């Protein structure tokens, strides 16, 4: 419980808030604004491809995206010169992933994590025409973020909520499904900055888990009433004094269903479990929600 309390308190910190200015004018009327949505989508796609290639946990993508969003929300680049803007945001994106991997990359699929990190960092740094630009941007970014480089992540909340979820005492298959389905949804949320600005990570992770619960109940009814009561009691009596806002959770659930309209349902036995990256097989639509 202490870990969950610390996460709930940390996400209240102004240091880790993403400024509403991140929500750029999608019509491109502003001459100085955050990067166009299509650029950000391409960056997130690249993040996931790169992280999957090196078998890192996908949580590091959320960290890199957090750095990128917080930095660009307060360091806008004029779009008058499209080529220069694209180059600048590319440098920011690469530097954000560089710092995130250096500080937060983990993997359960390799024996020598340090060697894997070194390979990935070298690939990032020397895979660009001017490595010094990345190193300079790294320092600029750290200073702009006031060295607040340990944001509470969606994956952390997904894991902590799962850790205390009553399904663990009901059915192993349901427990595994709830966790994997929650992770799947929060990974998609990285593509939707509107959700990241409007809701705190705990709200998004909790809403994703509630959607997973609903999917189970629709296919194979289980004692969801007892589950719901015990789980809501947990989140309402945190030692941190932070209570999960049920109204915000309900709204976030609705928006998540638009991001992931067809959440798959498949219970898995311990003998058929596969790494999470292979479970993301349901049809999805990444949409803007404004």
C-alpha positions as CSV (number, residue, x, y, z in Angstrom):
1,X,0.0,0.0,0.0
2,X,2.9,2.4,0.7
3,X,4.1,2.2,-2.9
4,X,0.6,3.0,-4.2
5,X,0.3,5.9,-1.7
6,X,3.6,7.3,-3.0
7,X,2.5,7.1,-6.6
8,X,-0.8,8.8,-5.8
9,X,1.0,11.6,-4.0
10,X,3.6,12.0,-6.7
11,X,1.1,12.4,-9.5
12,X,-0.3,15.4,-7.6
13,X,3.0,17.2,-8.0
14,X,3.0,20.1,-10.4
15,X,6.4,19.0,-11.7
16,X,4.8,16.0,-13.4
17,X,1.7,17.7,-14.8
18,X,1.5,18.0,-18.6
19,X,0.5,21.5,-19.5
20,X,-2.8,22.0,-21.3
21,X,-0.9,24.0,-23.9
22,X,0.1,20.6,-25.3
23,X,-3.3,20.5,-26.9
24,X,-2.3,22.3,-30.1
25,X,-4.6,23.8,-32.6
26,X,-5.4,20.8,-34.9
27,X,-6.3,23.1,-37.7
28,X,-2.7,24.5,-37.8
29,X,-3.8,28.1,-37.5
30,X,-1.2,28.9,-34.8
31,X,2.2,29.8,-36.1
32,X,3.8,28.7,-32.9
33,X,2.4,25.6,-31.2
34,X,3.1,22.1,-30.2
35,X,4.0,19.5,-32.9
36,X,1.2,18.4,-35.2
37,X,-0.6,15.4,-34.1
38,X,0.6,13.3,-37.0
39,X,4.2,14.0,-36.0
40,X,3.5,12.9,-32.4
41,X,1.8,9.7,-33.7
42,X,4.9,8.9,-35.8
43,X,7.1,9.5,-32.8
44,X,5.1,7.1,-30.6
45,X,5.1,4.4,-33.3
46,X,8.9,4.7,-33.5
47,X,9.2,4.6,-29.7
48,X,7.3,1.3,-29.6
49,X,9.2,-0.2,-32.6
50,X,12.5,0.7,-31.1
51,X,11.7,-0.6,-27.6
52,X,10.2,-3.8,-28.9
53,X,13.4,-4.4,-31.0
54,X,15.5,-4.3,-27.9
55,X,13.0,-6.2,-25.8
56,X,12.6,-3.5,-23.2
57,X,9.4,-3.2,-21.2
58,X,7.0,-0.9,-23.0
59,X,6.7,1.2,-19.9
60,X,9.8,3.2,-21.1
61,X,7.7,4.5,-24.0
62,X,5.3,6.2,-21.5
63,X,8.3,7.8,-19.8
64,X,9.8,9.1,-23.0
65,X,6.4,10.4,-24.2
66,X,6.0,12.2,-20.8
67,X,9.4,13.9,-21.3
68,X,8.5,14.8,-24.8
69,X,5.1,16.2,-23.9
70,X,6.2,18.2,-20.9
71,X,9.1,19.7,-22.8
72,X,7.3,20.6,-26.0
73,X,4.3,22.1,-24.0
74,X,6.6,24.8,-22.7
75,X,9.2,25.0,-25.6
76,X,7.1,25.5,-28.7
77,X,8.8,25.9,-32.1
78,X,7.5,28.1,-34.8
79,X,5.9,26.1,-37.6
80,X,6.6,28.9,-40.2
81,X,9.7,26.9,-41.1
82,X,8.3,23.4,-41.4
83,X,11.6,21.8,-42.1
84,X,13.3,23.4,-39.1
85,X,10.4,22.5,-36.8
86,X,10.4,18.9,-37.9
87,X,14.2,18.7,-37.3
88,X,13.8,20.2,-33.8
89,X,11.0,18.0,-32.7
90,X,12.9,15.0,-34.1
91,X,15.8,15.9,-31.9
92,X,13.6,16.4,-28.9
93,X,11.9,13.0,-29.5
94,X,15.3,11.2,-29.8
95,X,16.7,12.9,-26.7
96,X,13.5,12.0,-24.7
97,X,13.9,8.3,-25.6
98,X,17.7,8.4,-24.9
99,X,17.1,9.7,-21.4
100,X,14.2,7.4,-20.7
101,X,16.2,4.3,-21.7
102,X,19.2,5.4,-19.7
103,X,17.1,5.8,-16.5
104,X,14.2,3.5,-16.8
105,X,14.7,0.7,-19.4
106,X,14.0,-2.8,-17.9
107,X,13.6,-6.2,-19.5
108,X,12.6,-9.7,-18.3
109,X,13.8,-11.3,-21.5
110,X,17.5,-10.7,-21.4
111,X,20.3,-11.7,-19.0
112,X,22.6,-8.7,-19.4
113,X,20.4,-5.6,-19.1
114,X,23.3,-3.2,-18.9
115,X,24.8,-4.4,-22.2
116,X,21.4,-4.2,-23.9
117,X,21.0,-0.6,-22.6
118,X,24.4,0.3,-24.0
119,X,23.6,-1.1,-27.4
120,X,20.3,0.8,-27.5
121,X,21.9,4.1,-26.4
122,X,24.7,3.7,-28.9
123,X,22.1,3.0,-31.7
124,X,20.2,6.2,-30.7
125,X,23.2,8.4,-30.4
126,X,25.3,7.3,-33.4
127,X,22.3,6.6,-35.6
128,X,21.8,10.3,-36.0
129,X,23.9,12.6,-38.2
130,X,24.9,14.9,-35.3
131,X,25.1,13.1,-32.0
132,X,26.1,16.3,-30.2
133,X,22.7,17.7,-30.9
134,X,21.2,14.8,-28.9
135,X,23.5,15.3,-26.0
136,X,22.9,19.1,-26.0
137,X,19.2,18.5,-26.1
138,X,19.5,16.0,-23.3
139,X,20.9,18.7,-21.0
140,X,18.3,21.3,-22.2
141,X,15.5,18.8,-21.5
142,X,16.7,17.9,-18.0
143,X,17.0,21.5,-17.1
144,X,13.6,22.3,-18.6
145,X,12.0,19.4,-16.7
146,X,13.8,20.6,-13.5
147,X,15.3,17.2,-13.3
148,X,11.9,15.6,-12.5
149,X,12.6,12.5,-14.4
150,X,10.7,9.8,-12.5
151,X,7.1,10.4,-13.5
152,X,4.4,8.1,-12.1
153,X,3.5,6.0,-15.1
154,X,0.4,4.3,-16.4
155,X,2.1,1.0,-16.2
156,X,3.1,1.5,-12.6
157,X,-0.6,2.2,-11.6
158,X,-1.8,-0.7,-13.7
159,X,0.6,-3.0,-11.8
160,X,-0.2,-1.6,-8.4
161,X,-4.0,-1.8,-8.9
162,X,-3.6,-5.3,-10.3
163,X,-1.4,-6.3,-7.3
164,X,-4.3,-5.4,-4.9
165,X,-7.1,-6.5,-7.1
166,X,-9.6,-9.0,-5.6
167,X,-9.5,-11.1,-8.8
168,X,-6.2,-12.6,-7.5
169,X,-8.2,-14.5,-5.0
170,X,-11.0,-15.5,-7.4
171,X,-9.4,-16.9,-10.6
172,X,-5.8,-16.8,-11.9
173,X,-7.1,-16.6,-15.5
174,X,-9.2,-13.5,-14.8
175,X,-6.4,-11.9,-12.8
176,X,-4.0,-12.3,-15.8
177,X,-6.6,-11.0,-18.3
178,X,-7.4,-7.9,-16.2
179,X,-3.8,-7.0,-16.0
180,X,-3.0,-7.6,-19.7
181,X,-6.1,-5.9,-20.9
182,X,-5.3,-2.9,-18.7
183,X,-1.8,-2.7,-20.0
184,X,-3.0,-2.9,-23.6
185,X,-5.3,0.0,-23.1
186,X,-2.8,2.3,-21.4
187,X,-0.3,1.6,-24.1
188,X,-2.8,3.0,-26.6
189,X,-3.4,6.0,-24.5
190,X,0.1,7.2,-25.2
191,X,-1.1,8.1,-28.7
192,X,-3.9,10.3,-27.3
193,X,-2.5,13.5,-25.6
194,X,-6.0,14.7,-24.8
195,X,-6.4,11.9,-22.3
196,X,-2.9,12.4,-20.8
197,X,-3.7,16.1,-20.2
198,X,-7.2,15.7,-18.9
199,X,-6.7,12.7,-16.6
200,X,-4.1,11.7,-14.1
201,X,-2.3,8.3,-14.7
202,X,-4.2,6.7,-11.8
203,X,-7.6,7.6,-13.3
204,X,-6.6,6.3,-16.7
205,X,-5.3,3.0,-15.3
206,X,-8.3,2.6,-13.1
207,X,-10.7,3.2,-15.9
208,X,-8.8,0.7,-18.1
209,X,-9.1,-1.9,-15.4
210,X,-12.8,-1.2,-15.0
211,X,-13.3,-1.7,-18.7
212,X,-11.5,-5.0,-18.5
213,X,-13.8,-6.1,-15.6
214,X,-16.8,-5.2,-17.7
215,X,-15.5,-7.4,-20.5
216,X,-15.1,-10.4,-18.2
217,X,-18.6,-9.9,-16.7
218,X,-20.1,-9.7,-20.2
219,X,-18.7,-13.1,-21.2
220,X,-18.3,-15.1,-18.0
221,X,-20.2,-13.7,-15.0
222,X,-18.1,-13.9,-11.8
223,X,-18.8,-12.4,-8.3
224,X,-18.3,-8.9,-9.6
225,X,-20.3,-7.3,-6.9
226,X,-18.0,-8.4,-4.2
227,X,-15.0,-7.6,-6.4
228,X,-16.3,-4.1,-7.0
229,X,-17.0,-3.4,-3.4
230,X,-13.6,-4.6,-2.1
231,X,-11.7,-2.9,-4.9
232,X,-13.5,0.5,-4.5
233,X,-12.9,0.3,-0.8
234,X,-9.2,-0.1,-1.5
235,X,-9.0,3.0,-3.7
236,X,-11.2,5.1,-1.4
237,X,-9.1,4.5,1.7
238,X,-5.6,5.0,0.6
239,X,-3.2,6.1,3.3
240,X,-2.2,9.0,1.1
241,X,-5.7,10.6,1.5
242,X,-6.1,10.7,-2.2
243,X,-9.5,9.3,-3.4
244,X,-10.0,8.1,-6.9
245,X,-12.6,10.4,-8.6
246,X,-15.5,8.1,-9.7
247,X,-16.9,10.7,-12.1
248,X,-13.5,11.2,-13.8
249,X,-13.1,7.4,-14.0
250,X,-16.6,7.0,-15.7
251,X,-15.7,9.7,-18.3
252,X,-12.3,8.2,-18.9
253,X,-13.9,4.8,-19.4
254,X,-16.1,6.2,-22.1
255,X,-13.2,7.8,-23.9
256,X,-11.1,4.7,-23.6
257,X,-13.8,2.7,-25.3
258,X,-13.5,5.1,-28.2
259,X,-9.8,4.6,-28.4
260,X,-10.2,0.8,-28.1
261,X,-13.7,0.0,-29.3
262,X,-13.3,-3.8,-29.5
263,X,-11.3,-4.9,-26.4
264,X,-10.6,-8.6,-27.0
265,X,-11.5,-11.3,-24.5
266,X,-9.4,-14.4,-24.1
267,X,-8.6,-16.1,-20.8
268,X,-5.3,-17.7,-20.7
269,X,-3.9,-20.6,-18.6
270,X,-0.4,-20.3,-17.1
271,X,0.7,-22.8,-19.8
272,X,-0.5,-20.6,-22.8
273,X,0.6,-17.2,-21.5
274,X,2.7,-15.2,-24.0
275,X,4.6,-11.9,-23.6
276,X,2.3,-8.9,-23.6
277,X,3.5,-7.5,-26.9
278,X,1.9,-10.6,-28.6
279,X,-1.5,-10.2,-26.9
280,X,-2.3,-6.8,-28.4
281,X,-4.4,-8.4,-31.2
282,X,-7.8,-6.7,-31.0
283,X,-9.0,-4.1,-33.6
284,X,-8.2,-0.6,-32.4
285,X,-8.7,2.9,-33.5
286,X,-6.5,5.8,-32.4
287,X,-8.7,8.9,-32.4
288,X,-8.6,12.5,-31.4
289,X,-11.2,13.1,-28.7
290,X,-11.8,16.8,-29.0
